[in-house]
Amino acid sequence: MDKTIDIHVHIGEDKDGAKQNLAQLKKNMAAYGISHAAIFPFDEKKGNLVMTSKKLLEIKNGRFLPFLRFDPKLVKPGQISSSLSEGFYGVKLHPRAQNFDPLDKKYYWIYKEIEESGKPILFHTRKTVPTFMRFKKYKASFFDPDRIVKLAVKFPGIDFIIGHFAGLSWKALEQIKKEDNLYTETSIFGTTFAVRRVAENIGIEKIMFGSDGPYSDQELELLKIKKSGLEKEAISKILSGNSRRLFKL
């Protein structure tokens, strides 16, 4: 079986206290047989997300796949296409953390620049606001996976990865099955049963492994896939084959 590619990993320190440095990530990857990791900044306490993303390009060495993260409210035309040309493998967007509506037409120019670059977008999604965040002013609709599906239909030239197993929204998962430019990754909501059931319903080729490290444990998230009851070939596609194809590794 090919070594694993983890397409959802954070580096740095988040406002919520979560943190992970490169040394910790390398140690985990070596321990669990992970050959590649798509990396991007947290919602950093300090600094500009674009500049923090660019710092990750310094460790790009074939094993690490830096993604560009930014606040759509703070970027200017030309900035995204220029930044992506520096060597990023994709874009990470977080509608909750950056508090923006992905379907607002004022951001369409951003998707057009990404479309021209040929890079995929990984979107944070969830069906509801987590209990421990409900005291904050979050609009759950901003990061509802069903809305990201609508966005993908409007921009068929972009490959969209709906994060966190599309929050197990069967409406979104059915669309992922139908649309050529829609995929999902397994972090957080990818229980053993869910992985098997989703794979049987939408097809193996649309699913990629993600851990959301350090919010979840890479070993734990891997075990969910390996113990899902799927055939070895199917597991191999989820853990590496599909990501290799999408990122042209």
Phi, psi and omega in degrees: 000136179299155175292162189274146172245122179258115186262014182215089183222135179259145175231136179118217179216130183269160175300333181276000177102346177292143179205154176200131177255173184296321180298319178296317180296315179300319180298315180294318180298318178295320182291326189249010176071035179262118186273329182223153176216129171280123188238148178202162182290158166288183166281086194298147175295320183227159173091171182263132184300323180296312181293323178295322176298317183295331176297330180290339177296338180292338181253010177294116184217023182096332178266328182253133184245091183293136174249146177275126175243142181202165174265113182303338180283346188246000181260161183240155178307134181094335184292322182290310181297321178296316181293317182297331180290349182279353174126013177287149179269344181181190182234139172247124178238140187229090184301329179287307184298320180266000173051061177223154179267111182301335183268001178291126185298341180292348178259002185297329179298330178295314180295327178294321177293320178294320179301318180295332181282338183079011182268148176280163174242128172260118181256131167293130176221157175194147182284328181223165175284128178305147183307318184286357178248359188291344178282349179266163184269081177249142175260106184302330182298332181300325184243022175291128182301330180297330179285326177292327174301316179299321179294319180297325178293326179287335182232073184294346179276358179250136171275122180254129174252114181274112188291160175058044175055034179055028180058020185055035172280112182291334175297313179293318182297322177297323178289325176300322178297323187276324188267130183296334186259017181244135178221171173219161175236157199271000190297148174069299186268002182277069174292165181303315181294317182296318180302313181295314184294316180295317180300319181291334185264324183249348180101140182299324188295345182264004187241132177231153181281132171218146182253335189060032178298140006265013178293334168228169185267131183300318180297316179298314181294326176295317181298327178300322180285313185294332181257018183285343183091002177285160177293156183303320181296319179294317179298319179298321179294319179293317185284334182207319188302315182292321179291321177300320180292315183293318182267003177057047181274000000 
